[in-house]
Amino acid sequence: MTLLLVLLLLPLFFIIFITFFKFIWIPLRIQLHFRQQGIRGPPYRPIFGNSAKIRRQMIVEAESSRPISFNHDGVVQRVMPHFHNWSKVYGDPFLYWFGSKPRLAVSDPDLIKEILVSNNGSFGKIRFNPVSKVLIGEGLVGLEGEKWIVHRRITSQAFNMERIKEWVPEIVDSTRNMMSKWDAKIGANGSEFEFDVHKEFHDLSADIISRTAFGSNLEEGKRIFELQELQVMLVLQALRNVYIPGFQYIPTEKNRLRWKLEKETTELIRKLIEKNRNTKQNPRTLLSLLMSPYKKDDILTLEEIVSECKTFYFAGKETTANLLTWVFLLLGLHQEWQNKAREEVVRVCGENVFPCVENLVELKIVSMILNETLRLYPPAVMMMRQASKNVKLGGRLDIPVGTQLFLAMTAVHHDAEIWGEDANKFNPMRFAEPRNHLASFFPFGLGPRVCVGQNLAMVEAKIVLAMIVRQYSFVISHSYVHAPMQSLTMQPQYGAQIIFCRRN
């Protein structure tokens, strides 16, 4: 009887031992390891770490707090509240915990450059929470190793500058269509009209990515974008919670909705792929290029193409739409820079000529305005990496394998020690000269994993800004409430209301 009892209790003791070792012993040992190097942080809480405090207290507090004045001082506090608060208490870098995973928060440009550029393979991407795959698939963003190399080669040939130049007419045409709708509303309303440009630019960017990437129009891709918007909130909720292995297979109400949305999205993208394959129309589209091998053996499977399409549908729309939203808010606030941009566009492009490929490089002021906007309001507020082995960082910090690194991009972009006492002011002239430090400004990342679509995003933003600023003058509406919010990207919580007036 005693032997039987021992045999029955052995599995229980084993589970207790493994749980203690994984969720208590190892985290406390890592916490001590960093404290011995002078790195502090909020104390570890078994199993859930500090994630509950970030989610329930800090993020909720920031998103429900009173709006800030439109002077850019409170951006970091609103979109990265845990970094803002804990860095003041514990210094920089500091250690906090997402579940039982240690996260080292870093805002030193030298360390960030080493992590992203000069790491010799020591830092890789963090594996996605499986729930997030319903939104962006298993494409370039989350891949590592040889698979990433193949995907990068193929997507890079699709996004090289010569290809993007071929898409300029489609970008101009989409923008012209949007402006025609604006003219109709302005004409019906007298001399001016108020638009929520956040919504307008999301629709515009969706139309452009549909045309350039898939050879279709917004109506054909509209359902895919609608499905992805529904998926965003589900993914955001999942990313703010500690993932429990296997949970994505439990038929909860949210999981059933995820499965339904993923199935419909995948089916719609498959239909676009089959249509493109059968008709062989417009070989310049991103989809056609994804279906073409880089070399004989470098070819993507159907599932891999679907994953890349999910990524480009989402990222291609979100990044540019949010950049344009913040640009027009800033130019609505800073009329002197709106006038400078307009004068440059008229000088370079003429009064009644649409921008062309040859014009884009000459739009220096427009480029500086876009960069300054990306500095103050980067689409992604931070970047994440993970130590793939034990490594010494900055010649002084011993980083254990598995440590996650939170690269506080927005904090770096607003750092007065890097950008001067006017770091929280809108001043595009700071980009008139080359930057002193590579990692002082990295809205699209750095190193080999820099965003493959950044050229398309910048070309699109230049063309849209040039076309609109030449034809309209605009000011921020009194109904606008300044409340930057971290969703999967940084965006205005209550929209972006701007009053447009057509110029004669």
Secondary structure, 3 states (H helix, E strand, C coil): CHHHHHHHHHHHHHHHHHHHHHHHHHHHHHHHHHHCCCCCCCCCCCCCECHHHHHHHHHHHHHHCCCCCCCCCCHHHHHCHHHHHHHHHHCCCEEEEECCEEEEEECCHHHHHHHHCCCCCCEECCCCCHHHHHHHCCCHHHCCHHHHHHHHHHHHHHCCHHHHHHCHHHHHHHHHHHHHHHHHHHHHHCCEEEEEHHHHHHHHHHHHHHHHHHCCCHHHHHHHHHHHHHHHHHHHHHHCCCCCCCHHHCCCHHHHHHHHHHHHHHHHHHHHHHHHHHHCCCCCCHHHHHCCCCCCCCCCCHHHHHHHHHHHHHHHHHHHHHHHHHHHHHHHHCHHHHHHHHHHHHHHHCCCCCCCHHHHCCCHHHHHHHHHHHHHCCCCCCEEEEECCCEEECCCEEECCCCEEEECHHHHHCCHHHHCCCCCCCCHHHHCCCCCCHHHCCCCCCHHHCCCCHHHHHHHHHHHHHHHHHHEEEEECCCCCCCEEECCCEEECCCCEEEEEECC
